[in-house]
Amino acid sequence: MVDETNSNSKTRLRKMVSRALKATIKGVILYAVYFVLMQFIAPVLEFIPDFQQMVEIFVTVYISLVIVTELVSGTIFQHFLNTAKAFFVIVYVMFLLRTGIFGLTVENMSLTVDVRLFLVLAMLVGLLGVAKSVMQAIDYVNEKVEVTHI
């Protein structure tokens, strides 16, 4: 009985350490991608005020959600957090792009950019993420019900 409890606690500890390591690796990789992409976007930052701050907030929240999701993987909370992550992307893109039309004036030249198509595509991808998370949650609950009835 004591050996079985000790073995159970070792298995749980091993799983938790594995999840924490996986979450850390995912967080570091996502931050590295952000860091590299910001090097390419750096010349644009002077034309768009507060752009870097908006991107940093998005990356911080998204990476945090990825890390927490990985830490609770294998539970129903993983699916709730995946849904929250998809909704966060949708809401943040809507907040960031507002109407989808931007105007920029540099000296005597005016530039108008219409990104409504990108806005719609980003929202559709986010909705696909929500649908995927809901379907995974339904599958997870279904598997748990089947195990308890057998």
Secondary structure, 3 states (H helix, E strand, C coil): CHHHHHHHHHHHHHHHHHHHHHHHHHHHHHHHHHHHHHHHHHHHCCCCCCHHHHHHHHHHHHHHHHHHHHHCCCCHHHHHHHHHHHHHHHHHHHHHHCCCEEEEEECCEEEEEECHHHHHHHHHHHHHHHHHHHHHHHHHHHHHHHHHHC
